[in-house]
Amino acid sequence: MKLAAISDIHGNLSALEAVLDDIAAQEVDQIVNLGDILSGPLQPAETAGLLMAKGFPTIAGNHERQLLRLRDTGAAPDLATSDGYTAAQLTDEHWTWLRGLPPVLQLSQDVLLVHGTPSSDLLYWLETATPGFGRDGSNGLRAATDDEVRARLGETRASLILCGHTHVARAVQCGGSLVVNPGSVGLQAFHWDQPHDHHVENGTPHARYALLEQRAQGWTARLCAVPYAWEPQSRLAAERGRPDWAYALATGRMPPRPATIAA
């Protein structure tokens, strides 16, 4: 079996199209989508339309849950926020699709899809946020220890577990499970303040995805970075009042503080 995993598209249609074009040359059996699909100042409705037409196995991320909660309140969305801008663009057909996405999906006995960890769509799995953001140049984020990765696995068992949420491409063997984060298709840097202030910065604006192949000896993972036309997307984010996104899309880094708005 050969899979391609995509995650954290965040409405970046240009990045998604470039990734799908790259995957098309890889002769995969299945493409899977790990959530955080639409939220951002770019092309949420167009991204939803493309993915609905493709019909990939797809799970909800924390932003899908947040969007639906916003929808259910009936309050007018704040267009200055990622979820608020997105909510204002979606049609009833898009909302119906989002409501049907599961938070976790057992693709097969060997393959499990989650957004954060098996127990939470908000918990980082392969990274850990730490106190001290900005101290001696710290970005407040480090790779998770083996003990942390195992604790977040809990009782879950599958030979391949695919996760997203952190936007950082990484593969870690945890007992009998290979845990793989394909990285983010659409946003290569962001700031978040939970559980501590930290920056995620991948250092280049390339769109990310992962290729997974099951062989006799086990699963292989190849982490891929794809160039695309990121400058027009950066300009679009700036036009829509998101200088933080504009900088991140163009560079893969966060701008100097205080422009540290969350994804």
C-alpha positions in Angstrom: 0.0 0.0 0.0 1.2 3.5 -0.9 -0.4 6.5 0.7 0.0 10.3 0.5 -0.9 12.3 3.6 -1.9 16.0 3.5 -2.8 18.2 6.5 -3.3 21.7 7.6 -4.2 23.2 4.2 -5.8 26.3 5.8 -7.6 27.4 2.6 -4.4 27.7 0.6 -5.7 26.6 -2.7 -2.5 27.3 -4.7 -0.4 25.2 -2.3 -3.0 22.4 -2.3 -3.1 22.3 -6.1 0.7 22.1 -6.3 0.8 19.2 -3.8 -1.9 17.3 -5.6 0.0 17.7 -8.9 3.2 16.4 -7.2 1.3 13.5 -5.7 -0.2 12.6 -9.1 3.3 11.6 -10.3 3.8 9.3 -7.3 1.3 6.5 -8.2 -0.3 6.3 -4.7 -3.2 4.1 -3.8 -4.9 6.7 -1.6 -4.6 10.3 -0.5 -5.8 11.1 3.1 -6.4 14.5 4.7 -5.8 15.1 8.4 -7.8 18.3 9.0 -7.5 22.1 9.6 -8.6 22.4 6.0 -10.1 25.8 5.4 -9.4 28.4 8.2 -7.5 31.4 7.0 -7.7 34.5 4.8 -7.1 32.8 1.5 -9.6 30.6 -0.5 -11.6 28.6 2.0 -14.7 28.0 -0.2 -12.7 27.1 -3.3 -10.5 24.7 -1.2 -13.7 23.1 0.2 -15.1 22.7 -3.3 -12.0 21.0 -4.6 -11.7 18.5 -1.7 -15.4 17.7 -1.8 -15.1 16.8 -5.4 -12.0 14.6 -4.8 -13.6 12.7 -1.9 -10.4 11.8 -0.1 -10.8 10.2 3.3 -10.8 13.3 5.6 -10.9 14.0 9.3 -11.8 17.2 11.1 -9.2 19.2 12.9 -9.6 21.7 15.7 -10.4 24.5 13.2 -13.3 22.4 11.8 -14.6 21.9 15.3 -14.2 25.7 16.0 -15.9 26.7 12.7 -18.9 24.5 13.5 -19.2 25.9 17.0 -19.1 29.4 15.6 -21.8 28.5 13.1 -24.0 27.0 15.8 -23.8 30.1 17.9 -25.5 32.1 15.2 -23.2 35.1 16.0 -21.8 37.3 13.2 -18.3 36.1 12.5 -15.3 38.4 13.1 -13.8 38.7 9.7 -10.4 39.7 11.1 -9.9 36.2 12.4 -9.1 33.0 10.5 -12.2 31.2 11.5 -14.4 34.2 11.2 -13.3 35.0 7.7 -13.7 31.4 6.6 -17.2 31.1 8.2 -18.4 34.0 6.2 -17.4 32.4 2.9 -19.0 29.0 3.3 -22.2 27.8 1.8 -24.7 25.3 3.2 -23.2 22.6 1.1 -19.8 23.3 2.7 -21.2 23.2 6.2 -22.9 19.9 5.6 -19.6 18.4 4.4 -17.8 19.7 7.5 -20.4 18.3 9.8 -19.9 14.8 8.3 -16.1 14.7 9.0 -15.1 12.4 11.8 -12.4 13.5 14.4 -10.5 10.2 14.0 -10.6 7.6 11.3 -9.4 4.0 11.3 -8.5 3.7 7.6 -7.6 0.1 8.0 -6.4 -2.2 10.8 -2.9 -0.9 10.2 -3.5 2.8 9.6 -5.1 5.4 11.9 -5.8 9.1 11.1 -5.9 11.7 13.9 -5.4 15.5 13.9 -3.5 16.1 17.1 -3.3 12.9 19.2 -5.7 10.0 19.5 -7.3 11.8 22.5 -7.3 15.5 21.5 -7.3 17.6 18.4 -5.5 20.4 20.3 -2.6 18.4 21.8 0.7 18.4 19.9 2.1 14.9 19.6 5.7 15.1 18.2 6.5 18.6 19.6 6.2 20.2 23.0 5.7 23.9 23.8 7.9 25.1 26.6 8.1 28.3 28.8 10.7 30.9 27.9 9.6 32.1 24.5 12.0 34.8 23.3 14.5 34.1 26.0 18.0 33.6 24.4 16.3 33.3 21.0 14.0 30.4 22.0 11.0 29.9 19.9 9.3 28.0 22.8 9.0 24.7 20.9 11.1 21.5 20.9 10.8 18.0 19.7 8.9 15.8 22.0 10.8 13.2 24.1 10.3 9.5 23.6 8.4 9.4 26.9 6.1 12.2 25.8 5.4 10.6 22.5 4.6 7.3 24.2 2.4 8.9 26.8 0.4 10.7 24.0 0.0 7.3 22.2 -1.9 5.9 25.2 -3.5 2.6 24.4 -3.8 3.3 20.7 -2.3 0.7 18.4 -1.7 0.8 14.6 1.4 0.2 12.6 1.0 3.6 11.0 -0.5 6.6 12.7 -0.8 9.9 10.8 -1.2 13.2 12.6 -1.1 16.9 11.9 -1.8 20.1 13.9 1.7 21.3 14.5 2.6 22.0 10.8 6.0 20.4 11.5 7.0 17.4 9.3 8.4 14.6 11.4 8.4 10.8 11.7 8.9 9.0 15.0 8.9 5.3 15.8 6.9 4.6 19.0 6.9 1.0 19.9 5.2 -0.9 17.1 3.7 2.3 15.6 5.3 4.7 13.2 3.8 8.2 13.9 4.1 10.6 11.0 3.2 14.2 10.7 3.3 15.3 7.0 3.7 18.9 7.9 1.4 21.7 6.5 0.2 22.1 3.0 -0.7 25.7 3.4 1.0 27.6 6.3 4.6 27.1 7.2 4.8 29.4 10.3 2.4 30.5 13.1 2.3 31.8 16.6 0.2 30.1 19.4 -0.1 30.8 23.1 -1.2 27.4 24.4 0.0 25.9 26.7 2.9 28.5 26.4 3.7 31.2 23.9 5.7 29.7 21.0 6.4 30.0 17.3 6.3 27.2 14.7 8.7 28.1 11.9 9.6 25.6 9.1 12.1 28.0 7.5 10.9 27.9 3.9 7.5 28.6 2.3 7.3 25.2 0.5 4.0 23.2 0.8 4.5 19.9 2.7 3.1 16.4 2.5 4.2 12.8 3.2 4.5 9.6 1.1 4.0 6.4 3.1 4.6 2.9 1.7 4.1 -0.4 3.4 6.8 -2.9 2.6 7.7 -6.3 4.0 9.9 -4.8 6.7 7.4 -2.1 7.7 6.3 1.4 6.7 8.6 3.9 5.0 8.0 7.6 5.2 9.2 10.3 2.8 8.6 13.9 3.8 8.1 16.2 0.7 8.5 19.9 0.2 6.9 21.4 -2.9 7.4 24.8 -4.4 4.3 26.8 -5.5 3.4 30.4 -6.2 3.5 31.6 -2.6 4.1 35.3 -3.3 0.5 36.0 -4.7 -0.9 34.2 -1.7 1.2 36.3 0.6 -0.1 39.5 -1.1 -3.7 38.2 -0.8 -3.2 37.7 3.0 -1.8 41.2 3.3 -4.7 42.7 1.3 -7.1 41.0 3.7 -5.5 42.5 6.8 -3.2 39.6 7.9 0.4 40.8 7.8 1.4 37.8 10.0 0.1 35.4 7.4 1.6 37.4 4.6 5.1 37.1 6.2 4.7 33.4 7.1 3.5 32.5 3.6 6.4 34.3 1.9 9.2 33.1 4.2 8.2 30.1 6.4 8.9 32.2 9.4 7.0 34.5 11.8 7.6 38.3 11.6 9.4 40.0 14.5 7.1 40.6 17.4 4.5 42.1 18.1 2.8 40.6 15.0 2.2 37.2 16.6 -1.4 36.4 15.7 -2.4 32.7 15.9 -3.2 30.6 12.8 
